[in-house]
Amino acid sequence: MSIEIVTYADEHFGGVGSLWREAFPEDPPWNNAASVIPAKIAFQQHLFFVALETGRVIGSLMAGYDGHRGWVNRIAVLRSHQGQGVGSALMRKAEAQLRIMGCTKINLQVRTSNAQAAEFYRRLGYAIEDRISMSKRIAASALHDDPGTIAKTVDIGERAQSESDMRAQMHELVHRVKNDMQVLRSLLSAAERETENAEAREVLADAARRVSTVAAVQHGIVTQGTESFDTRSFLEALGRNASQSFGRKADIEIDAASGSLPNKTALPLALIVNELITNAVKHGKGERNHVSVKLSLVNRDKESILSVQDDGPGFVPGPPRKRASGLGLVTALAGQLGGKLDVTTNHGARCTVRFGASTPP
């Protein structure tokens, strides 16, 4: 049996969900894949591993590191593949990654009734310590308190709330929204993989990328807590998001100095960047399997200039066929910023959006 241990990706969502239903049949609803996976992706996704056999998910493990101790949980292997070294391979992968991060000790929990799991860890060198495992639920869970509820108002018993309380609630809201966006992206990606229609797959993939872009902007702006954002950090985040989406199909270069723009420009600008990068990858590579994309943003006096340049054959834009995607969407979004789109061809296509630093309300 050939086993491959890889970092979790959207395409593994369905397989991990099926695995967990088999491995943890008595789990409460708030421990299902739709609840747990988005939260893990938001925190140390690189420590979420899956075991694959010819592309099929046969095992999983989640690890974490807080700078002092490491931990592992949700380790599971399909019953049909237990006893074949899958769990051990997952543990070796997690231990190696945690060791690289500077971790010197791993803690884990096993139910006292699960003698099989305890023996598994003992064979890997883990020992029972003279400790008592304790826990406390410190945040309300919508699924725990009222299955099917999306949002729940928490009565804290006081009308006056301190600024720190308000900030904590805002961060909780941001975290939940990010999780919901990740679930939506995972559902779109799953639908993309299942459809046999090429045009439908492309539409679903584009939609998933837009959801990912919106999630990245929302998280970055709210957690930053200011009325403006740094343009360089903004573009770097969008570049990383695009690189994760397109993988080896695109080499994305960022050219932007630190500057600031008002938060109200963030979402339309991010969607513009996403559409232009997507356009460059789709049409700029021609017969090749790879395209180089240069993304730049310059602030000059009262004008900002965004440009996306590829090294492909270039093209002559015609009237936009659709307003909900591609250059049609870019044109509409540029209008929201009080700007316009220009396309030129010179050693590839260059799409430029000029807009005022002070945008219309």
Secondary structure as UniProt FT lines:
FT   STRAND          4..7
FT   HELIX           10..12
FT   HELIX           13..23
FT   TURN            25..26
FT   HELIX           29..31
FT   HELIX           33..42
FT   TURN            43..44
FT   HELIX           45..47
FT   STRAND          48..53
FT   TURN            54..55
FT   STRAND          56..65
FT   STRAND          70..77
FT   HELIX           79..81
FT   TURN            82..85
FT   HELIX           86..100
FT   TURN            101..102
FT   STRAND          106..107
FT   TURN            112..113
FT   HELIX           115..123
FT   TURN            124..125
FT   HELIX           142..145
FT   TURN            147..148
FT   HELIX           163..194
FT   HELIX           198..224
FT   STRAND          228..230
FT   HELIX           231..246
FT   HELIX           247..249
FT   STRAND          250..256
FT   STRAND          260..262
FT   HELIX           263..265
FT   HELIX           266..284
FT   TURN            286..287
FT   STRAND          291..300
FT   TURN            301..302
FT   STRAND          303..310
FT   HELIX           326..336
FT   TURN            337..338
FT   STRAND          340..345
FT   STRAND          349..356
//
